[in-house]
Amino acid sequence: MRSLIPQLCSFVVLLSAASIFLTPQADAAGLTAEEKKTVQNVNASVLRAGKSYAAEDFDASAEYIRTAVKQIEDAVKSGSPKVYDELLPAMKRIEKARTLLDLEGVTLPTFTRPKRPEDAPAKPEPGTRPTPGKPQPAAADGLSFTKAVAPILSARCGRCHAADSKGGFSLATYAALMKGPPEGVVIFAGDTVGSRLIETIETGDMPRGGGKVTPAELKILKDWILAGAKFDGTDPAAPIAAGATADEPPRPRLKAMKATGKETVSFAADVAPLLVESCKGCHINAMRASGGLNMDTFAQLLRGGDSGDIVIPGNGEESLLVKKLRGSMGLKMPAGGRPAFSDDSIKLISTWIDEGATLDGASDNQPLQVMSQLAWAAAATPQELSDRRAKLAGENIKLVVPSGAGLTIETTDHFYVVGSAAPDTIKLVAELAEDQMKAVKSVVSADAGQAFFKGRATIFVMPKRYDYSEFAKMVEGRGIPNGWSSHWKYDGIDGYVSLVATDRDEEDEIEARLTSPLVSLAVATRGGDVPRWLAEGTGKVIAKRHGNTEKAPRGRTPKTTVNRDLVEALAAMGNSKQFLDGKLTPEQSDLIATDLMSAMLDRAQKKGFDGLMRNMSRGLPFEKAFIQSFEATPQQFVDAWKRWRTGS
């Protein structure tokens, strides 16, 4: 599943990325009706790809991009330069879309823009600038920009200056290369000494990230410049890779290797906390990852950035990550005035790489922040976790009540209750929460007292729904649906329930707001990778069985409509993978989760559920614990349940 980041940040990033796909409708002047239709079809496919990307349906987005590419290939066969020109914006967006989708783990075939059909080929006059559609002669000595020079630039400099424009310099096209960065021209025809491009290569300043231009390649670049730096393609604005004789083979991605247990350094417990502490904001939880290096997850860390891979398993000192931390290659990291890593910390990271750069966390897609928290929590005592949660509670509640005035705190065997509600209300909530432990223990068996939730669970109590909503916005970075009056959260260390309660509420109303989230929190704290649907669905089912569900307010959807919504959610699910991977809307997912868990908690399946809780409590990952308990994978179980539920 994708990591849960603050909704506002996620929306801004997603909207910015999705806008790359949007292709404006061109006037298509001078085109036939059939040609206009062709252009419209391509633009429509790219637009659909953008909408699917915005909806985080990356597989569908990729399929629309494939359709658009096929439509373009068919369209240019007509030989019309005007059609080609109308399709050019879509081609540019397809190139950028491939990069975005690749970052999401969806790989598309290399897209090379087809050559622009010629209007009327004519031999250019000496000294004229290359113009689109008019191929230029190669240098007299046979050096070709498209066949000899472009492949070198694409392979050695493309990640930073073709796919991106680092330092304001782009060499994505011949025209951009010759224009140079804002500081000035980098290539002077016939002058290798004055050409800044050659100077930066010879001094070793470029390319960065460990790549090197070989002496033979440097000679080709120099000879081409000395011969006049001429262009022999059809369009100076075409990507430099378009004229290459063969595509640069894609850099093989490193695969996450599971730890053997023989390592002396743990990634989750030793390395991840160092990275989270010092790299947050630039490479972790960053709006825009610096240098193209995103380390939110282990998988993204292995993917590297604009400078290539940052770890070489088995060779710590030669890994770019270690070189950057030592300052032996380029700018020393962390940048921005942050404290440098100690020698001991760098040695720890280098040793981890020497031992194979293995992973001992739950998943390579688990956020490093969560992974490091889980590793700390696994080694912490219940008292240490209680103290940590109490400290976090104080910090979080002050985001809603900055002065801290009017706060009341109650501590019980299982809970740390804090809030701005009246003192009597806080005390009542604490007592009722303890009463609900009977329902909680009907599904989860654990040590008594603060150890039950691996440390006392926090309960935040707000007297107004506005405060409850503000808490979610300030602490969790998200809005709260109108119908909610309580919810839970667990991130590996902090575990809490947040709710609205006043002295006007009846006891049974407060109980109804406590049961479901407390049960869900108990399930979630059984392991580090418990899926939300399992915890949320279990909480709702147990609350209903104990009669502790909130009364539907006026205007609430009637039961018949809820059933209809479940049918629609099942139809939208398609297959179990969509549900398990979080591809459905939260409303659809919760409906399915509740119905699924009702079946799993039924007498016929309860033994398997109890086994699942025990297996996760003793440290087994969810997938393995599930298979041992139900003798089926989660996907197989959900598929079978759906067939039974729909009668198919």
N, C-alpha and C positions, 0 to 999 in steps of 0.2 A: 504494500500500500504506500501510497505517497505520503511524505511527512506532513503533519499539521502545523502550518506556519500561520502567523497572524493573518486574518482574512483580508484586512485592508491592504497590507503589503502585497499579498498574493494576487489580489485583484488588479492592482496597478501594474505589477510585472506582467501578468497574463494579458492584460489589455494592450500593453505596449508591444508584447511579442506577437499577439494575434493580429495587430494592425499591419504587420509585414505582409500578411497574406492578402490584404484587401486591395483589389485591383480596380482603379477607377474605370468607368465605362468611357471608352474613347468615342470621338465623333465618327471615326471610321469613314471620313470623307473620301470619296473616289472609289469605294469598294462596291462590289456587286452585292445584291441581297444575300446571296449564298455565302459570300466572304464575310459579310457583317455577322451572319448567323454563326459562322465558325468562330469568330473572335468573341462573340457573346458567350458561346459555349465554354471556351477556355476560361474566360473571366469568371463565369459562374462556378466552374470546378474549383478554381483557386479561392473564390469567396467561401464556398462550402468547406474547403479545407480550413480556412481561418475560423469559421464558426465552430467546427469540430474541435480545433485546437483550443479555442476559448472555453469549450465545454470539457476540456481535458480528455476527450476521446481521441487519443493520438493515433490509434490504429486507423480509425475512419479518416482522420486528416491525411494520413499517408496515402490511403487508397485514392482520395480525391486528387492528391498531387500526382500519383501515377496516371490517373485518367487525364489530367491536364497535359502531362508530358506526351502521352500518346496522341492527344488531340493536336498538339503543336507539331509533332512529327508528321502527322498526316496533312496538316494545313500547309506547311512549307513546301510540300511536294508540288503544290500548284505553281511554284516558281514566281509568285507575286511578291515583289519587294514591299509593296504597300501593306500587304497582309502581315509580312514579317515585322514591319515597323510597328503595327498596331499590337502585335503580340509581344513585343520586346519588354514592356513593363511587367507582363505576367511572367516572362522568363526570369527576370531579375528577382521577382518575389519567390519564384520556385527555388532559386539558388539559396536565398536566405532561409526559406522554409525548411530546406533539407538540413541546414545547420541546427535550427531550433528543434526539429524532430529528433535529430541525432542526440542532442542533449537529453532528450526524454527516453533514450534507449531504443528508438525506432530508426532503423537503418534503411535508407532508400538507395537504389542504384545511382551511380554517378550521373549527373545531368550535365551534358555539354550542349551549349547553345548551337543549333544548326547554323551553317553558314548562311549569310543573307544572300538571297538571289540577286543576280546582277541586273541593273537596268539596261545599261549599254556600256559594256566594258570599253575603256579607252585608256590608251597609254598616257600616263601623267607626264606633264611637262617637267623638265628638270627643275628642282628646287621647290616644287609645289608641296604643300602639306598633304599627307595621306588623308583621303576622305573615305567615308563608309561606302562599301560596295565596289571599291576600285583597288584591286590587288596591286601591291607595289613590288618592284623587282628586288630580288635578294642582293646582298652585297656581291661585288665582283669575285671575291674569293670563295663564294659559295655559302657563307654563313647566313643562316636563316633565323630571323627572330622567332617565328612561330615554332620551328622545329628544333632549334639549338638553344636559343636564349630563354624563351618562355618556360620550357620545362625545368631549367635550373632555378629560375626565379620562383616558380610555383612550388618546387620541392623544398628549397632552402628558406624561402622568405614568405611563402604563401599563408602560413597559419597566422602570422601577425599583420601582414600587409596586403593580403589578397582577401582572405575571409574577413579581415578586420582592417582598421586603419590606425595602427598603433603609432603614437607620436604625430598624428595628423598626416601620415604618409601612406598612400595607397599605390600598389602596383597591380591592382586587379585587372587593369587594362593597359595597353600600350599608351593610350592617351594620358591616363593618370600617372603612369611611370614618368613620362616625359615632362609632365607638368610639375611634378615634385611636391614636397610638403609646403606649408605656408612660408617656411624659412627661405625657400628658393629651389632652383633647379638642381637635380642631383646627377644628371647626365648631360655632358657637353659633347656633341658629335665630334669625333676626331681628337678628343683631348681626355686621355685616361687620368692624367695627373690632376686636372681640375675637376674631374667627376667625383662628387662626394660619395656616390655608391661604391666605387672602387676603393676609395680611401677607407671607408668604414669596414670593408671586408678585409683589406690588407692589415689593418691595425688590430683586427680580432674583435672590434666592438660589435660587429654584426656578422652572422646572425647570432642571437642569444639563445640560451636554453640548451647549450651543448652541441648544437648543429654546426657543421663546418662546410665551407665551400672548398672543394678540392682544388689543387693547383691546376688541374686540367680544365675544370669548370671556370676558374678565374681567368685563364687564358682565353677561353671562348668569349667571355664577357668583354675582356679588353679588346680582343680582335674585332668584335662586333662594333664597339664604340669607335675604334680607330678607323673602321671602314665606313663610318657615317651614321651609326646607330639607326639604320634604316628599318622600315616596317614592310613585311612582305605578305601580310594577311589581307583580308577583305574588309575588315572593320576595326579601326583603332579602338573602338569602344567595346569590342567583344572581350570576354574574359580571357586572360592569358593562357588558361588551360585549354581553351577551345581549339587552338591550332596545334596542340601537342600531338605527337605521333602515338602516344599511349598514355593512359591515365596513370598518375602516380599511385602505386599500390597503397591501399589504406593501411594506416599504422595499426598493427594488431593490438587489440585491447587486452590488458592484463585481466586475468580471471582471479576472483577472490578464492584463496586457498584456506580451507579450514585449519585451525590450529591442531597440532598433533597431541598437545599436552606435555611435550618435552621442552617447549620454549621456556626461556628464563624471563622473558619480557611479555607482558600481556598487552595487546593493543587496546582492549576495552578499558582495563584498569589503569594502565601506565601511560600509553601514548595518546589516546583520545582526549583525556582531560587536559593534557598540555596544549593540544591543538585547539580545543574549544576555548580555553582560557585566553590564548594569545592571538588566535586568528579570527575571532568572531568579529563580524562587521565588514571584513574584507574578503574572506573566503568561506566563512560559515555564517549562515543567516544574513547574507548580504543581498541588497537590492540588485547590485550588479557585481558579480565576482571579479575581482582584480586579476588581470592577466588571463582571464578566461578560466581560472582555476577555482572550481567549486568543490568544497570539502564538506558539504552538508552530510553526506553519507560516505561509507567506505567505498562503495562502487564508484562514486564521483571522484573520490581521491585517487583511485587507481586510474581513472580516465585521464588525469592530468589536465594541463591547460594549454595556453597558446605556445608554450615552450616545449611541449611534449610531456612524456611521462616524468613524474617526479620521484618515483621509486624504482629501483632496479633490484628485485628480490634476490637476496644473496650477496649484495654488494652495497652496503650502506654508505661508505665514504664516497662512492662514485655517483650516488643518487643525487638528483638535483635538489631534493628537499633538504638533505643534509648540507649540501654546498651553499644553499641560500641561507640556512640558519647560521653557518659559520662565516658567511660573507666572502667565500672564496670564489664565487661566480656572480657577477652583477651586483645588484642592490641587495644589501643584507636584509634579511627578514627576521622578525616582523618589522614593518616600516611604520611611519607615522609617529615616531617618538615612543613607541611601546618598548618596554624592557626586553632586552635580548634574552634568548634562551641561555640558561647556564650550561657550562660544559658537561655537567652530569646529565642534564636533560637531553642534550644533543647526542651524547653517547648512548643514552637509553633508546632513542629513536633509531640511531644507527645500528644498534644491536638487534632491535626488532626487525629491521630490514635484512641484516645479515642472516637472521634465523628464518628468512623466507617471507617476511612481510605478511604473515598469516593473520586470519581473523578469528577471534574467540568470542565475538558478539553474536547476538541472535540472528542477524541477517545483514547482508551487505547493503541493504536499502534502509536499514534502521538509522535514523538521525544520530550523528556522533554525540550530540548533546544528551540524547536519551540513553545511548549506549554507555556513556561514561557515568551518568547518574545511576544507572542500574548496577554497574560494576561496583560503585561506591556503596550503594544500598545493600548489595549482596554481602558485603564484608562488614557492614555497620551493625551495631546492636540495636534492639528496639528503642532503648533509651536515647542513643545517638540520633536515630531517625526522629524520635519525638521532639528532641531539642531542635533539630534542623527544621522540622515542620513548623514548630512554634515561632521560630525566627522568621521563616518565610511568611507565616500568617501575619505577623506584625508588619512586615514590609508591604504585603498585599493590601491589607485593610486600610493602610494609610493612603493608598492611591485613591480611595473613595472618601475616607475621612482624614484629610491631611493633618489636621491638628491632633488627632488621636483622642480628642475630648469626647466624653460620653461613651467610651467603649467599656464593655463588660466582658469578663473572662470567667469561664467555668471549666474546670478540669475533672473528668470522670475516668473510670477504668479504661475506656476505649477511645474517648474523644477529648479534643481541645476545642471548646466552643467559644467563639468570639464574635462580637458584632456591635452595631450601634442601636439595636433594638433595646427595649426597656429591660432592666436587670431581671425582673420577674419572668419575662419572656425568654431571655437567654437561659435562665435556670430551668424553665419548663422544657425547652427544646433539648437541653442536656439530659433531663430525666426521660423524656420520650424516646430519645435516640437510644439510650440504654435499654429501654423496654423493647425496641425493635430488633435488638440483637437476637431474640428468639427466632424471628423470621429469617434473619441473616444466617444463623447457624443451622437452619434447616437445609441449606444448600452448600455451605462452606464449613469445614471442620478445621480449626486451627487452635494454636495456643491461646489461653485466656489473657485478658488484660490488654495492655498496649501492644503486645506482640501479635495480636490478631490481625491487625492491618499493617504489620511489620513496623509498628510505631503508631502512636495515637493519630487517628485521622482528625483533620480539622473540620469543623462545621462553622461556616460563616452565616450569620443571621442578620438580615437587613429588614428594617421596618417598612420600607417603601419599595415598590417595584422599580422606581427610578434608580434607587441605589443598587438594587440587584442587577439591573441592566448595565449601569455604569461599571460595576465590578467586573462583569464579563468583558466589557469593552477595554477597560484599563489593564486588567490582569491577563485576560486570555486573547485579547485582540480580535474579538468577534461580537456580533450582535446576537441577541436572544430572541427566539420566536415568541410571538405574542402570547401563546398559550402556556408558556413555561412559568413555573413559580419555584422550581428547584432543579438542580442538575449536579453532576459529579465530574471530577477530573482526576486523572492519575498520570504522572509523567515519569515514573521510575523512582522519584524521591518524594515529591509532594503528592499527597492524596487528600482530597477534600470534597465536601458537599457544600453547595451554596444555596440558600433558600430565603424566601420572604416569609416573615412571621411577625404578627403584632398581638397586642393584648386583646384584640377584638376577635381573633381566630379561636375557634373551638379546638379542643385537643385532637379530635379525630381528623380535623383538617390539617393540622400540623403533622400528625402521624402519616397521613396520606402523602405528604410532601417528602417525608423522610425515608419510607420503606424502600421504594424502588432505587433511588440513588445509593443508599447504603448497601443494598445487596449487590448492585453493579460494582461499587467500589471494592467490596470484598472479593468478588470474582476477578476483577482487574488486577488486584494485588497478589494473585496467585503466581504470577510470572512476569517476565519482562516483555513478552510478545503476545499477550492475550488480546485477541481482536476485539474491537469495540462492539461488534454485533453480538458476540457471545455475552459480554458483560451487560450491555444495555438490554438485550432481549430477556436475559435471565431476571434482571431486576424488575422489569415490567410484569413478567409472568408471576413471580412470587408475590408482588404487591397485590395483584388481582386476586390471587388465591387466598390471601389473608384479608381481603376486603378493604385494603388500604389504597384505593385509587381515588383521585380527586373527582369531585362531582363536576359534571360537564356544565359550564356556564351557559347562560342563554345564548342561543345562536350557534352553539357548538354543533359540529357535523353529527347527524344521527348515525346510529349503528349500521343501518343499511348502507349508508354512503361509505363508512369505513370499510365494510366488506367489499364494496365495489372498488374502493381504492386499492385494497389488497390484490384483487383480481388484476387490476391495471398494473400494479407493481410487478406481479408475477409475469405478466405479458412483456413488460419492459425489460425484465431480467434476462430473457433469452436463454442464457446458460448460467451455471453456478459461478463461473469465473468472474462474470461481471459483478455479481454480488460480493464475492470474497475479495475481489481487488478494489472494492469501493467505487465502482463505476456508476452506481445508481445515485439518485438524489438522497439526501439524508432522510427525507420523509419516507421514500420508498424502502430504503434500507432498514429503517426502524420497524416498518410494518412487517416486512419479511422476517426480520430477526425475531420479533415477538412471536409470530406464528410458528417459526421454526423451533424456537426454544420451548414453546408450549409442547411440541411433539417430543423434543429431546428430554424434557422433564417428566414426560408421561411414564407411567409405571413400567412399560415395556422397554424404555430406553434409559431409565433412571440409573441403572447399574453402570451403564457406559458413561453417563455424565459424572457420577460420583468418582469413577476411575479417572476420568479426565482431570477433575479437581485435584485428586491425590497425586497424579503424575506431574502436573504442573507445579504443585506445592513442593515436590521433592527435586525440582530443578530442570525437568525435561522441557525442551522447547515445545510450543503449542502443537506444531505439526506432528512431531513424534509422539507426543502425549495422546493426541487424538487418535492416531492410527493404532496405538497399543490398546486404547480403550474401546474403540468401535470397530476395529479390524477393517477399517476403510479410511481413505483420505477424506479431508473435509469436502473436497469437490465431489467425490463419489457419494458422500452422505447427503449433501445438499441436492444433488441431481436426483437421487432416489426419493428424497422427501418431496421435491417438486412434482415428480411423476405421480406420487401418491396423492399430493394435494390437489393436483389439477385433473386427476383421473386419466392421465395420458399414458 
